[in-house]
């Protein structure tokens, strides 16, 4: 049979390993939260950039339609 002191040593060793694993999981949880926050911020920034691109494209289109005759007159010349 295994001596009682040896069982205690094994239990203590397992407790240390469990504590290490618990700390590792907690650390990973914090990192995952940080990554999620960054991805959410990036998604918001991406939407803002897409909106600005759409807005500038729409503005150029409206400007072109508004001044089409003047632009064509300049291109054709006198």
Phi, psi and omega per residue, in radians:
X1 nan 2.801 3.131
X2 -1.487 2.358 -3.118
X3 -1.187 2.622 -3.108
X4 -1.082 -0.638 3.127
X5 -1.155 -0.629 3.115
X6 -1.183 -0.667 3.101
X7 -1.112 -0.735 3.118
X8 -1.078 -0.745 3.116
X9 -1.068 -0.744 3.117
X10 -1.115 -0.753 3.126
X11 -1.088 -0.761 3.119
X12 -1.091 -0.738 3.120
X13 -1.094 -0.730 3.110
X14 -1.147 -0.667 3.098
X15 -1.081 -0.706 3.114
X16 -1.119 -0.760 3.134
X17 -1.133 -0.720 3.117
X18 -1.108 -0.723 3.115
X19 -1.102 -0.730 3.106
X20 -1.077 -0.787 3.131
X21 -1.125 -0.672 3.094
X22 -1.095 -0.785 3.097
X23 -1.083 -0.706 3.125
X24 -1.108 -0.755 3.134
X25 -1.134 -0.727 3.104
X26 -1.091 -0.702 3.107
X27 -1.120 -0.756 3.116
X28 -1.128 -0.638 3.124
X29 -1.069 -0.753 3.105
X30 -1.096 -0.737 -3.136
X31 -1.143 -0.707 3.119
X32 -1.116 -0.717 3.088
X33 -1.061 -0.739 3.120
X34 -1.117 -0.754 3.130
X35 -1.115 -0.712 3.120
X36 -1.090 -0.730 3.109
X37 -1.085 -0.781 3.135
X38 -1.111 -0.717 -3.138
X39 -1.157 -0.659 3.111
X40 -1.142 -0.752 3.104
X41 -1.114 -0.721 3.138
X42 -1.123 -0.677 3.120
X43 -1.109 -0.696 3.103
X44 -1.150 -0.723 3.108
X45 -1.137 -0.670 3.129
X46 -1.109 -0.733 3.106
X47 -1.111 -0.692 3.125
X48 -1.125 -0.741 3.124
X49 -1.138 -0.755 3.105
X50 -1.066 -0.707 3.115
X51 -1.111 -0.758 3.137
X52 -1.128 -0.665 3.087
X53 -1.128 -0.767 3.121
X54 -1.089 -0.762 -3.118
X55 -1.104 -0.747 3.141
X56 -1.187 -0.673 3.094
X57 -1.123 -0.725 3.114
X58 -1.143 -0.715 -3.141
X59 -1.096 -0.747 3.125
X60 -1.124 -0.709 3.129
X61 -1.111 -0.815 3.139
X62 -1.112 -0.730 3.115
X63 -1.089 -0.755 -3.139
X64 -1.112 -0.732 3.121
X65 -1.174 -0.699 -3.108
X66 -1.140 -0.735 -3.066
X67 -1.854 0.433 -3.090
X68 -1.002 -0.841 -3.096
X69 -1.098 -0.734 -3.135
X70 -1.165 -0.683 3.125
X71 -1.138 -0.774 3.132
X72 -1.134 -0.624 3.111
X73 -1.138 -0.676 3.129
X74 -1.210 -0.698 -3.116
X75 -1.172 -0.775 -3.103
X76 -1.249 -0.538 -3.133
X77 1.508 -3.084 -3.064
X78 -1.262 nan nan
